Amino acid sequence: MPQTGEPYGITYKWRPDGSDADLLPGGLNEVIDIATVGGGTRQQTWTYPSRTECKVCHNGNADYILGVKTHHLNGDFTYPLTGRTANQLETLGALGWFDNTYRDDLVPWMMKSHNVAENSASLSDRVRSYLDSNCSQCHQPGGVRAYFDARYTTPLDEQGLIYGELETSYGHPDNRVIVPGQPERSIMLTRLNSVAEIKMPPIAKHVVDQAAVSLLTDWINSLATGPSVAMHSPSSPAGPFTVNVHFSQDVTGLTLSDFVVNHGTATGLTGSGAEYVLSVEPAGFGEVTVKIPANVAVNGGGLGNYASKTFSQAVTDSGFVAWLKLDDGSGVVARDSSPSASNNGALVAMEANDWITAGRFGGAVKFDSTDERITLPNMVGGDFSFSFWMKTNQTVPVTNAPAQGISIINGDMPGNARDFIIGSTRTAEATGSD
């Protein structure tokens, strides 16, 4: 980890006698003889990743360092030196590895992931735990182009796994990430069960994890074959809007009251079979979300629907000149969500891990050096106003002059004496930094 800039990866290869390891200038595949349990040997290809390949998984969107998380350690482990079996979090806490925010009485309430072979856990929990440990560094918002979220902390119906859309059909229009009851149409299983070009993960894989393949197959076959549902809006509204609702099978029983709407009201529902149109009245500009719970509609065989992913619709104000939601997650452009959609912000001197997915209202970015900023072109010819949310860990200066506070926004407007600054200040009585 350098002091500034992004981390980088380097790979070493042990010498045959084990006396030292040598730095490799690039990647390398080596065939190694491995002794088997029953006697004899087998050959195994081992990949030493190049520096570029290291950053495929150790990427900025995953904060580069891929270490264990709390839920990975929240389980029993048999320690070979003592033969004792104990919860790993409780053991590390007793050894003093954690700071004083750790409380062992809360361990039973903490999230817990599960091993592939942990038969006491459900198939779903074991599959999702496996995906979290092996795939989530790339498969999460702001990551690779695949549309699912492999993080265990994301609820199943928000992960985009079951009937999840693909970035390509892989040879058949009915293929999806996971198709209940159809392993042959579930591309996640196809890629996990391969060491050919289609394999996943795409680098350093030479052996299929048969235990994981069996687990994923069992889970797919256990899933009910009820319909999926997807939603999208044909417009970027400044007022009432409609949402197209598509089920993968014809359904009955769907009603207006089944829709869960935040920051708005469901006002009408038309359609039948697999296609419906929902009318929504927003409560104001901002983000309106719509969700369809599981089992509110049934197919011809009486099987209920899977819950939808949460559909989000940005409702703008016709007077907006620019609206940077900062939910892009990556890149050097902050997309403009105003009606004009033409005044994007440019990120200057910022790093990949400055993007934050959990901001106050959706996304956010952090500024942790004086040269980092977002710039916007001059786009107004009259009066205007700013609205934004921020949080700082800096101590705000005591002053009545914004220019002497923490600089937040600097304006360089055309013409004389039109420059301005928005700064953060506080009174002498105020304390803290939030």
C-alpha positions as CSV (number, residue, x, y, z in Angstrom):
1,M,0.0,0.0,0.0
2,P,1.7,3.3,-1.1
3,Q,1.3,6.5,0.9
4,T,-0.6,8.1,-2.0
5,G,-2.3,6.7,-5.1
6,E,-3.6,3.2,-5.7
7,P,-2.2,0.0,-4.2
8,Y,-0.3,-2.4,-6.6
9,G,0.3,-6.1,-6.6
10,I,3.6,-8.0,-6.9
11,T,4.1,-11.7,-7.2
12,Y,7.0,-13.9,-5.8
13,K,7.9,-17.5,-6.6
14,W,9.6,-19.8,-4.1
15,R,12.9,-21.3,-5.2
16,P,12.8,-25.1,-5.4
17,D,14.8,-25.5,-2.2
18,G,12.5,-23.1,-0.3
19,S,15.4,-20.9,0.8
20,D,14.0,-17.7,-0.7
21,A,11.5,-16.3,-3.2
22,D,12.1,-14.3,-6.3
23,L,10.1,-11.4,-7.7
24,L,8.4,-12.2,-11.0
25,P,8.4,-9.5,-13.7
26,G,5.1,-10.8,-15.1
27,G,2.5,-13.6,-14.8
28,L,3.5,-17.3,-15.0
29,N,1.8,-20.7,-15.3
30,E,3.7,-23.6,-13.7
31,V,2.9,-27.3,-13.7
32,I,3.5,-28.7,-10.2
33,D,3.5,-32.4,-9.1
34,I,1.3,-32.9,-6.1
35,A,1.3,-36.0,-3.9
36,T,-2.2,-37.5,-3.5
37,V,-3.7,-39.0,-0.3
38,G,-3.8,-42.5,-1.8
39,G,-0.2,-42.5,-3.0
40,G,1.2,-41.3,-6.2
41,T,1.1,-37.9,-7.7
42,R,-1.0,-35.7,-9.9
43,Q,-0.1,-32.6,-11.9
44,Q,-1.7,-29.2,-11.2
45,T,-1.2,-26.0,-13.0
46,W,-0.5,-23.1,-10.7
47,T,-1.0,-19.5,-11.9
48,Y,1.2,-16.7,-10.6
49,P,-0.8,-13.6,-11.4
50,S,0.8,-10.6,-13.1
51,R,0.6,-7.2,-11.5
52,T,-2.3,-6.2,-13.7
53,E,-4.1,-9.5,-12.9
54,C,-3.8,-8.8,-9.2
55,K,-5.9,-5.7,-9.5
56,V,-8.7,-7.5,-11.3
57,C,-9.8,-8.8,-7.9
58,H,-8.0,-6.4,-5.6
59,N,-9.9,-3.5,-7.2
60,G,-10.8,0.0,-6.0
61,N,-14.5,-0.8,-5.8
62,A,-13.7,-3.5,-3.2
63,D,-11.3,-1.2,-1.4
64,Y,-8.3,-3.3,-2.7
65,I,-7.7,-5.4,0.4
66,L,-9.7,-8.6,0.3
67,G,-9.7,-9.7,3.9
68,V,-12.2,-11.6,6.0
69,K,-15.3,-9.8,7.2
70,T,-17.1,-10.1,10.5
71,H,-19.7,-12.6,9.2
72,H,-16.9,-14.8,7.9
73,L,-15.5,-15.2,11.4
74,N,-18.8,-15.6,13.2
75,G,-18.7,-19.4,13.5
76,D,-17.0,-22.2,15.4
77,F,-13.5,-23.3,14.5
78,T,-11.5,-26.2,16.0
79,Y,-8.0,-24.9,16.9
80,P,-5.5,-27.7,16.1
81,L,-2.9,-26.8,18.8
82,T,-5.5,-27.1,21.6
83,G,-8.2,-29.2,20.1
84,R,-10.8,-26.7,21.3
85,T,-13.7,-25.6,19.3
86,A,-14.9,-22.0,19.8
87,N,-16.4,-19.1,18.0
88,Q,-13.7,-17.3,16.1
89,L,-15.0,-13.8,17.0
90,E,-15.2,-14.7,20.7
91,T,-11.7,-16.2,20.6
92,L,-10.1,-13.2,18.9
93,G,-12.0,-10.8,21.3
94,A,-10.7,-12.7,24.3
95,L,-7.2,-12.4,23.0
96,G,-7.5,-8.7,22.7
97,W,-7.4,-8.4,19.0
98,F,-10.4,-6.0,18.8
99,D,-10.9,-2.4,20.1
100,N,-13.3,-1.6,22.9
101,T,-16.3,-1.4,20.5
102,Y,-16.4,-5.2,20.4
103,R,-19.0,-6.9,22.7
104,D,-19.1,-10.6,22.9
105,D,-22.7,-10.5,24.1
106,L,-23.7,-9.2,20.7
107,V,-22.0,-12.0,18.7
108,P,-25.2,-14.2,18.6
109,W,-27.0,-11.2,16.9
110,M,-24.3,-10.6,14.3
111,M,-24.6,-11.8,10.7
112,K,-23.1,-15.2,10.1
113,S,-22.0,-16.8,6.8
114,H,-21.9,-20.6,6.3
115,N,-19.5,-23.1,4.9
116,V,-20.4,-25.2,1.8
117,A,-20.4,-28.4,3.9
118,E,-22.4,-26.9,6.8
119,N,-25.5,-29.0,6.3
120,S,-27.3,-27.5,9.3
121,A,-27.6,-24.2,7.3
122,S,-30.0,-23.8,4.4
123,L,-29.0,-24.2,0.8
124,S,-29.7,-20.6,0.2
125,D,-27.5,-19.3,3.0
126,R,-24.6,-21.6,2.0
127,V,-24.8,-20.6,-1.7
128,R,-24.9,-16.9,-0.8
129,S,-22.0,-17.3,1.6
130,Y,-19.9,-18.9,-1.1
131,L,-20.7,-16.2,-3.6
132,D,-19.9,-13.5,-1.0
133,S,-16.5,-15.0,-0.3
134,N,-15.5,-15.9,-3.8
135,C,-17.3,-13.4,-6.1
136,S,-18.3,-10.2,-4.4
137,Q,-15.1,-8.4,-4.8
138,C,-16.1,-7.9,-8.5
139,H,-19.8,-8.6,-8.4
140,Q,-21.2,-5.7,-6.5
141,P,-22.5,-2.2,-7.4
142,G,-19.9,-0.3,-9.4
143,G,-18.0,-3.5,-10.3
144,V,-18.0,-5.6,-13.4
145,R,-20.7,-5.5,-16.1
146,A,-22.7,-8.4,-14.7
147,Y,-25.9,-7.3,-13.1
148,F,-26.0,-9.3,-9.9
149,D,-24.7,-8.4,-6.4
150,A,-22.9,-11.3,-4.7
151,R,-22.5,-9.6,-1.3
152,Y,-24.1,-11.6,1.6
153,T,-25.1,-8.4,3.2
154,T,-27.5,-7.7,0.3
155,P,-31.0,-9.4,0.7
156,L,-31.6,-12.3,-1.7
157,D,-34.4,-10.5,-3.5
158,E,-32.2,-7.5,-4.2
159,Q,-29.2,-9.5,-5.5
160,G,-30.4,-10.1,-9.0
161,L,-29.6,-13.8,-8.8
162,I,-33.0,-15.5,-9.4
163,Y,-34.1,-14.9,-13.0
164,G,-31.3,-12.3,-13.0
165,E,-30.6,-10.6,-16.3
166,L,-27.4,-11.3,-18.2
167,E,-25.2,-9.0,-20.2
168,T,-25.4,-11.5,-23.1
169,S,-27.6,-14.5,-23.8
170,Y,-24.8,-17.1,-23.9
171,G,-26.6,-18.8,-26.8
172,H,-30.2,-19.1,-25.6
173,P,-32.8,-16.4,-24.9
174,D,-34.1,-18.2,-21.8
175,N,-30.7,-18.2,-20.0
176,R,-30.5,-16.2,-16.8
177,V,-28.1,-15.9,-13.8
178,I,-30.2,-18.5,-12.0
179,V,-33.3,-20.2,-13.4
180,P,-35.3,-22.1,-10.7
181,G,-35.5,-25.8,-11.5
182,Q,-33.3,-25.4,-14.6
183,P,-29.5,-25.9,-14.0
184,E,-28.9,-26.0,-17.8
185,R,-30.3,-22.5,-18.1
186,S,-28.4,-21.1,-15.1
187,I,-25.3,-19.4,-16.4
188,M,-23.8,-19.0,-13.0
189,L,-23.6,-22.7,-12.7
190,T,-22.3,-23.1,-16.2
191,R,-19.4,-20.8,-15.6
192,L,-18.7,-22.2,-12.1
193,N,-18.5,-25.7,-13.6
194,S,-16.0,-24.9,-16.3
195,V,-12.3,-24.3,-16.8
196,A,-12.7,-23.3,-20.4
197,E,-12.9,-19.7,-21.7
198,I,-16.3,-19.2,-20.2
199,K,-15.0,-20.1,-16.7
200,M,-15.6,-17.9,-13.6
201,P,-13.5,-16.6,-12.0
202,P,-11.8,-15.8,-15.3
203,I,-8.2,-15.9,-14.1
204,A,-6.1,-18.4,-12.1
205,K,-8.7,-21.2,-12.3
206,H,-7.6,-24.7,-13.4
207,V,-9.9,-26.9,-11.2
208,V,-13.6,-27.0,-10.8
209,D,-14.9,-26.7,-7.2
210,Q,-17.1,-29.8,-7.3
211,A,-18.5,-29.3,-3.8
212,A,-19.7,-25.8,-4.8
213,V,-21.1,-27.0,-8.1
214,S,-23.1,-29.7,-6.3
215,L,-24.4,-27.2,-3.7
216,L,-25.4,-24.7,-6.4
217,T,-27.1,-27.4,-8.4
218,D,-29.1,-28.6,-5.4
219,W,-30.2,-25.0,-4.6
220,I,-31.3,-24.4,-8.2
221,N,-33.4,-27.6,-8.2
222,S,-34.9,-26.7,-4.8
223,L,-36.2,-23.3,-6.0
224,A,-39.9,-22.9,-6.7
225,T,-40.6,-22.2,-10.4
226,G,-43.0,-19.3,-9.8
227,P,-42.8,-16.2,-12.0
228,S,-40.2,-13.4,-11.7
229,V,-41.2,-9.7,-12.1
230,A,-39.2,-6.7,-13.4
231,M,-40.1,-3.1,-13.6
232,H,-39.0,-0.1,-15.6
233,S,-40.2,3.4,-16.4
234,P,-40.3,4.7,-19.9
235,S,-39.6,8.3,-18.9
236,S,-37.6,10.6,-16.6
237,P,-40.5,12.4,-15.0
238,A,-40.9,15.8,-13.3
239,G,-44.3,14.7,-12.0
240,P,-46.6,11.7,-12.0
241,F,-45.2,8.8,-14.0
242,T,-45.9,5.2,-15.0
243,V,-44.0,2.0,-14.4
244,N,-44.1,-1.0,-16.7
245,V,-44.4,-4.2,-14.8
246,H,-43.5,-7.5,-16.5
247,F,-43.9,-11.0,-15.1
248,S,-42.1,-13.9,-16.7
249,Q,-45.4,-15.9,-16.7
250,D,-49.1,-14.9,-16.8
251,V,-50.3,-14.2,-13.3
252,T,-53.6,-13.4,-11.5
253,G,-54.4,-11.7,-8.2
254,L,-52.2,-8.6,-8.5
255,T,-53.8,-5.5,-7.0
256,L,-52.8,-1.9,-6.5
257,S,-52.4,-2.3,-2.8
258,D,-49.7,-5.0,-3.4
259,F,-47.1,-2.4,-4.4
260,V,-44.8,-0.9,-1.8
261,V,-44.1,2.7,-2.7
262,N,-41.8,5.1,-0.9
263,H,-41.8,8.8,-1.5
264,G,-45.0,8.5,-3.5
265,T,-48.4,6.9,-3.9
266,A,-49.6,4.2,-6.2
267,T,-52.7,5.7,-7.9
268,G,-53.7,3.2,-10.6
269,L,-53.0,-0.3,-12.1
270,T,-54.0,-1.6,-15.5
271,G,-53.2,-4.8,-17.4
272,S,-53.5,-8.5,-17.2
273,G,-51.5,-11.7,-17.8
274,A,-47.8,-10.9,-17.7
275,E,-48.0,-7.1,-18.5
276,Y,-49.2,-4.4,-16.2
277,V,-48.8,-0.6,-15.9
278,L,-48.6,1.1,-12.5
279,S,-49.3,4.9,-12.1
280,V,-47.4,6.7,-9.4
281,E,-47.8,10.2,-7.9
282,P,-44.5,11.3,-6.4
283,A,-44.4,13.1,-3.1
284,G,-42.0,15.6,-4.6
285,F,-38.7,15.6,-6.4
286,G,-36.2,13.0,-5.3
287,E,-36.0,9.2,-5.4
288,V,-39.3,7.2,-5.6
289,T,-38.9,3.5,-5.0
290,V,-41.4,0.7,-5.9
291,K,-41.2,-2.9,-4.8
292,I,-43.5,-6.0,-5.3
293,P,-43.3,-8.5,-2.4
294,A,-43.2,-12.2,-3.0
295,N,-46.4,-14.3,-3.4
296,V,-48.8,-11.4,-4.2
297,A,-49.6,-12.9,-7.6
298,V,-49.8,-16.5,-8.8
299,N,-49.3,-18.4,-12.0
300,G,-51.6,-20.9,-13.6
301,G,-50.2,-23.6,-11.3
302,G,-50.8,-21.6,-8.1
303,L,-47.1,-20.8,-7.5
304,G,-46.5,-17.3,-6.2
305,N,-44.2,-14.7,-7.7
306,Y,-40.6,-14.0,-6.6
307,A,-40.2,-10.6,-5.0
308,S,-39.0,-7.9,-7.3
309,K,-35.8,-5.9,-7.0
310,T,-36.5,-2.4,-5.7
311,F,-37.2,-0.1,-8.6
312,S,-35.9,3.4,-8.2
313,Q,-37.1,6.4,-10.2
314,A,-35.5,9.8,-10.0
315,V,-38.2,12.5,-10.1
316,T,-36.7,15.8,-11.1
317,D,-37.8,19.5,-10.9
318,S,-38.3,21.3,-14.3
319,G,-36.3,24.1,-12.8
320,F,-33.2,22.0,-12.1
321,V,-30.1,23.1,-14.0
322,A,-28.0,20.2,-12.6
323,W,-28.6,17.4,-10.2
324,L,-25.6,15.3,-9.3
325,K,-26.9,12.2,-7.4
326,L,-23.3,10.8,-7.1
327,D,-24.6,7.2,-7.4
328,D,-22.4,6.4,-10.4
329,G,-20.1,4.3,-8.2
330,S,-17.0,4.6,-10.4
331,G,-15.4,6.6,-13.1
332,V,-14.5,10.3,-13.4
333,V,-17.9,11.7,-14.3
334,A,-20.8,12.6,-11.9
335,R,-23.9,12.1,-14.1
336,D,-26.4,14.9,-14.3
337,S,-29.9,13.7,-13.4
338,S,-31.7,17.0,-14.1
339,P,-34.2,17.2,-17.0
340,S,-31.5,18.5,-19.3
341,A,-29.1,15.7,-18.4
342,S,-26.3,17.8,-20.0
343,N,-24.4,19.3,-17.1
344,N,-22.2,16.4,-15.8
345,G,-19.6,17.0,-13.1
346,A,-16.0,16.1,-13.7
347,L,-14.1,14.4,-10.9
348,V,-10.6,15.9,-10.6
349,A,-7.6,14.2,-8.8
350,M,-10.0,11.7,-7.1
351,E,-9.3,8.0,-6.5
352,A,-11.5,4.9,-7.2
353,N,-12.2,4.4,-3.5
354,D,-13.5,7.9,-3.1
355,W,-16.9,6.7,-4.4
356,I,-19.3,5.8,-1.6
357,T,-22.3,3.7,-2.3
358,A,-24.1,4.4,1.0
359,G,-24.5,8.2,1.1
360,R,-27.2,10.2,2.8
361,F,-29.4,10.0,-0.3
362,G,-28.1,7.2,-2.4
363,G,-24.5,7.7,-3.4
364,A,-21.7,10.0,-2.3
365,V,-18.1,10.9,-2.7
366,K,-15.4,11.7,-0.2
367,F,-12.8,14.3,-0.4
368,D,-9.6,13.4,1.6
369,S,-7.0,15.7,0.0
370,T,-6.9,19.4,-0.9
371,D,-6.6,18.8,-4.7
372,E,-9.7,16.6,-5.0
373,R,-12.9,18.3,-6.3
374,I,-15.9,18.1,-8.7
375,T,-16.1,20.8,-11.3
376,L,-19.1,22.0,-13.2
377,P,-19.3,24.4,-16.2
378,N,-20.8,27.9,-15.9
379,M,-24.5,27.2,-16.9
380,V,-26.7,29.9,-15.3
381,G,-27.6,33.4,-16.4
382,G,-29.7,34.5,-13.5
383,D,-30.4,33.8,-9.8
384,F,-29.8,30.3,-8.6
385,S,-29.5,28.3,-5.4
386,F,-27.6,25.3,-4.1
387,S,-28.8,22.3,-2.1
388,F,-26.5,19.6,-0.8
389,W,-25.7,17.3,2.1
390,M,-22.3,16.8,3.6
391,K,-20.6,15.3,6.7
392,T,-17.1,16.2,7.8
393,N,-14.6,14.9,10.4
394,Q,-12.8,18.2,10.4
395,T,-13.1,20.7,13.2
396,V,-15.1,23.6,11.7
397,P,-13.5,27.0,12.3
398,V,-15.2,29.5,14.6
399,T,-15.9,32.5,12.4
400,N,-18.8,34.5,10.8
401,A,-16.9,34.8,7.5
402,P,-17.6,31.8,5.1
403,A,-14.3,32.5,3.3
404,Q,-12.5,31.7,6.5
405,G,-14.4,28.4,7.1
406,I,-14.0,25.1,5.4
407,S,-14.3,25.7,1.7
408,I,-17.1,23.6,0.2
409,I,-18.1,25.3,-3.1
410,N,-16.1,27.9,-5.1
411,G,-17.9,29.8,-7.9
412,D,-16.0,31.5,-10.7
413,M,-18.8,33.2,-12.6
414,P,-18.5,35.3,-15.8
415,G,-18.2,39.1,-15.3
416,N,-16.7,41.2,-12.6
417,A,-17.4,40.7,-8.9
418,R,-19.5,37.6,-9.4
419,D,-17.3,35.0,-7.8
420,F,-18.5,33.4,-4.6
421,I,-17.6,30.8,-2.0
422,I,-19.8,28.6,0.3
423,G,-18.0,27.6,3.4
424,S,-18.7,25.8,6.7
425,T,-18.4,27.7,9.9
426,R,-19.7,27.5,13.5
427,T,-20.4,29.7,16.5
428,A,-18.2,29.5,19.6
429,E,-20.9,27.6,21.4
430,A,-21.0,24.8,18.8
431,T,-18.9,21.7,19.3
432,G,-18.1,18.6,17.2
433,S,-17.6,18.3,13.5
434,D,-20.8,16.7,12.0
